[in-house]
């Protein structure tokens, strides 16, 4: 395996017959592993590489080569490089914090399936909160329409500026099941089914 | 060109005549790629055209984008293609200090191409302005950027100022991260 790495590093030394080289890409940031250090998730990338391709770690994270490259720089350039390095580090920390925040937001955000009465005994389901999971509402709406053979549309900025999907038909349970099945990234516990009561009816027993 | 992320709109199948024309255009522009063209685009394959904002067309085979072009300009290879066939594209090398800036989408300035860690082709193999070039980096095996040469490489050496290569597509930009389904 070690020989293969050397070939890969040398680039042009690829075998003659099937000409295309197969390049390994980092599972975290998708760049070739040697560029991970410039990404915002360098630490995670290193962990990934150690776990999945331990044989490559030594060649990719070769500090000696870095130092050798640094040595022929002037003092001034060195100072500048250090400054840039620090700035990059700060940026990386910020990025990770941001990613964490987003994840937390994702975990806490709720999806609401609201049953709204339109005409007598006719209902529509209003789905809100799906966009927090990085789903394209337009596409999801189309999927709902296809799956349940009904009208399904996106209303932009309806209630409190939030976009929502309106599905025509009393399908609350079916939609819940469908989301559960089709979009595994959405935690089921965060989906809530509610019913909009008519204003006339008073609450309580 | 792709600094911001974007979502590809619809995918359409390429007419076979258009696909044939594209093949010849690719081999015209990258003569070194000629022996590998059948491996890159098999004869019977069906390419897809994906339209991106600003009149950019992406040519994809299955889920891999192979080439892209703006309007009717030169074709640029996707970086994954450059990684697969690195010897088929004229390549320059930048020094280590410039990598960070390239990966955040900056234009490539001449000093980054002339310093000790960088490498330009020799006088006899000069690359002219307007050529599509791949950019490697000091101490790295893979290319990190595809760009359009703004000055002849000899001019870069003598002038050593200003923009040398216009950044078109770099590791981690919107095109790199684009998910084709």
Interface residues (C-beta under 8 A of the other chain):
Chain A: X8 X9 X10 X11 X12 X18 X19 X20 X21 X22 X23 X29 X30 X31 X32 X34 X35 X38 X39 X62 X65 X66 X69 X72 X73 X77 X81 X84 X88 X136
Chain B: X7 X35 X36 X39 X40 X80 X83 X84 X85 X86 X87 X96 X97 X99 X100 X103 X116 X117 X138 X139 X140 X141 X142 X144 X171 X172 X176 X177
